[in-house]
Structure formats: C-alpha cells, structure tokens
Amino acid sequence: MTLATYRGVAVVLLILGVAFPAHSQDERGAEVSVGYQMLTLRQDDSETLGRGWYADVAANVGPNFAVVVQVGGNYETVDNVRTFDEFTGSVTADLTLHQVLGGVRVSLRSTAISPYVEVLAGGVKGTADSERSVTSGGHLRLFGGLSHSYTDVAVQFGGGVTIWQSRRVGLRGALAYMRVLGEDTGVNIVRAAGGITFGF
C-alpha cells in the first residue's frame, strides 16, 4: 500500500472512532488478548513462519497508558530435496521461534475503535532441528540430524487497533517490526497478528 492509502485508512479509523458510541475506560482496568500471529524473517532470504499464536496482558495505568506483557510462538517445517546424478539429498528442518516481551502501550481507549502504539523489549528463543539424508539407487547412503538453538535480545515497535464489539469483547489487528539483536548479525522480523480481546 502507498503512503496515501495508509493516511486514508487512518482518517477513516479516526472518523469511525469519533462516530461510534464511547465505552468508558474506567470499566476496563486490564485487557487480555489472544489470537494468531505470522512472522516473516528478513535476512539473506525471507522465511515466513505461518503457524503461530500470541497472548498479551495489558494493565491500564492511566487513561491512555498501559504496561504490556506479550508472549508468542511460531512454527514452520521446511523441506528441501536436490538430485545430483544418481544421488538424492533431502533436508527437513523444523523451525521454532518463541518470544517473551514487555513494555508500554499508548492508546486511545475512549471510543469503540481504539488504536494504539507500543514499544516492547525482551527475549527471543529460536530452535532449528534438521534431518539430512542421501539416497542412491533406492538405498539410504547417509543419514544425520542436527539441532541448533539461540536466545537473543529483541526490540519490537508496532501498533494496531481494537474494535470493541461490546464493553468486554473486541477484535484486534496488529502490525509490528521486531529487531533481534544477535551476536554476529541481527534479524529483522515483520509481525502481523489478529485476535480477540477481553476487557476487565
């Protein structure tokens, strides 16, 4: 989408937020959100981890501020098969990425459409379990496995919007950029999420 499109969406959300009946912030001291998230890792090659989940808890500490804790996990299986003359090599890798982040959120909570922005930081743990095999003439010639894991610091900047269906239940969409600060080189991650939010 172009910059003009993003601006148009922002204006529409602002107008709708004013037009919708207000839901008093005083009735929601905390919010819990759960749902689906997709992570796209952008390094040398892009890899999308499409099977994912998230959960976050936000304790509201003022009319517009909240303290947030967010956890999530994503999983993907990658298969790669190559043939060289009579030899066929196969690699299967199971990728897992879990994150635990905490930080602050600023939101407009006085209307039924509540946009927000947030800054979170914490830890990310990634694991890759792979199996490799080589076959020739229908016979297994080589087989082996390898496991690698790492834990790094991550910073996430993002935002989203919660559309309250009632005073206690809302639908949420979110988009964020996460930077994993590795020892040698970092990893850029784009996070897209959608779920349901409960107000308490």
Buried (B, 14 or more C-beta within 10 A) or exposed (E): EEEEEEEEEEEEBBEBBEEBEEBEBEEBEEBEBBBBBBBBBEEEEEBBBEBBBBBBBBBBEEEBBBBBBBBBBBBBEEEEEEEEEEEBBBBBBBBBBBBBBBBBBBBBBBBBBBBBEBBBBBBBBBBBBBEBBBBEEEEEEEEEEEEEEEEBEBBBBBBBBBBBEEEBEBBBBBEBEBBBEBEEEBBEBBBBBBBBBEBE
